[in-house]
Amino acid sequence: MQIIITGGAGFLGQHLSKALLRSDLKFDELVLIDVVQPLNSTGDLRVVCQKKDLSDAGAADSVITAKTGMVFHLAAIVSSHAEKDFDLGWKVNLDITRNLLEACRALGTGIRFIFAGSLAVFGGVLPPTVDERTVTTPHSSYGAQKAIGELLVNDYSRKGFIDGRVFRLPTVCVRPGRPNLAASSFLSSIVREPINGEEAICPVAPDLSVVLSSPDTVIRNFIHGATLDGKAFGEWRTVNFPAIAITVEEMLTSLEKMTDKKTRAKVKFKHDETISRIVTSWPGAMNNALAVKLGFQEDKTFDDFILQYQEYKKQDT
Amino acid sequence: MQIIITGGAGFLGQHLSKALLRSDLKFDELVLIDVVQPLNSTGDLRVVCQKKDLSDAGAADSVITAKTGMVFHLAAIVSSHAEKDFDLGWKVNLDITRNLLEACRALGTGIRFIFAGSLAVFGGVLPPTVDERTVTTPHSSYGAQKAIGELLVNDYSRKGFIDGRVFRLPTVCVRPGRPNLAASSFLSSIVREPINGEEAICPVAPDLSVVLSSPDTVIRNFIHGATLDGKAFGEWRTVNFPAIAITVEEMLTSLEKMTDKKTRAKVKFKHDETISRIVTSWPGAMNNALAVKLGFQEDKTFDDFILQYQEYKKQDT
């Protein structure tokens, strides 16, 4: 059995590939695909790295073949990027998803298709806590594209063309590396940069409540969700990954507790209207009941998020 | 100013064109486009009829030009048809919508874009009454395609590329003419055929509650909604057209009252699993509050629906 990860060069793709290689899941091949060359940092011989643009004609069909059993579709143009480059956002976030689904359907082998959704499908006036029954009125092109992907994956699943599942990700924090073009990127920066001795800019007010999950928990939940029986999801295959609700101020309090005053002081507030508009349209609290019922894991405290990043840094160096 | 109606040969397209020609709305040209040749039954010189497949490359761009001020996008593959022909459904209901939106965006003239949505975006486990804050988990490809169209129209509007609005139609009843491939087609047949002295088959149980609007009310609401200021819709441009909730049994009681016992007796019940599965997944009652607040009109009793059809028949002959 072959597993494919699109966006395989990205942080989550790389993290997921290592976790899959360590897991009990039986497979012969793990294909990492991305527009930039993915790395096989493990040396595991099951890993195949492919540099490929899945929006190219025929690319999805060439990648998904009779041996493909599972696809983790993580490749995406992130929120601020999709907001800036409207055409690219739709091309990658909608067209590639459709191409992959059509390639799966053409095979007719009931490929397990795991779609990385996003809480950005929620937007505007929202109830105090959000769950899977909350209406999706996205206030960003990225959110609209992810909401459309959900509808596609659900319809292809309902028709029996794939065994699909949609997992909506909260903001993943702390992401290692450099800031990216996600509107939520600062939520990692305000922890990561101070720990690395650098200044960070927070573009929103300190009382903004955000919903977060740690990388390890997200990856564990991806694998849990991929190995669940399709019937567990009932008639709608969209689940919000568990998330903790926390204000920016509380994140910084935790940062100070886990480091020191000087580290926290490296975070400066400078309002950014574009980022603020997108991020404040997202949910401030989640009801994790469905995910927990399905056996997905919750993070505990934000202190653990910081510990996880410090641990990651140690392993990486 | 030019107005375009896609699906201009269809019942609603034809009905809408006549109503627009009679209305106070100022325009120089009314273009009816369809894959079958539309008719100009009025003789009004403002009407231009075009037989054109909008899924052909470049077709949308050739139709929407600098003089276009308003587009009523009614063309669609209906529910049972989209369920049977998966490819055609996505091609017409998604790709054509996208092509039209892209053509509007390319002009950058803020074209008013009226998208005929559908209550089929709702599906599965639903609250007792449905409104604009109800989650959309469609249980048909048609519903998924309409839900995706909504997201597109809202995102293009949010970006300022169009002045869009989405009006979700309940089942329109009584449609004159012959049955079509909508799963809801029988809801017109069980009134129309008996009045015309023919038998009709009802494929669902008599206690099924459905939500309906009459053709005249739907057309009046289309024109009202098209002439409202965009700001009236607030941050999300999707409105459910008002609908009455009624059981099949109550429809037949009204039919008997407005005609006679013999006419009602022409309706036979014969369960159809495919139609039943789609129709029972739709809402059984609507909360019309938002639409009413925005000035849209409600139908009163089902007796009026029957009167309206009888009146239509008289005019038609």
Interface residues (C-beta under 8 A of the other chain):
Chain A: F86 G124 V125 E132 R133 T134 V135 T136 T137 P138 H139 S141 A144 A147 I148 L151 L152 N154 D155 R158 K159 E235 W236 T238
Chain B: F86 G124 V125 E132 R133 T134 V135 T136 T137 P138 H139 S141 A144 A147 I148 L151 L152 N154 D155 R158 K159 E235 W236 T238
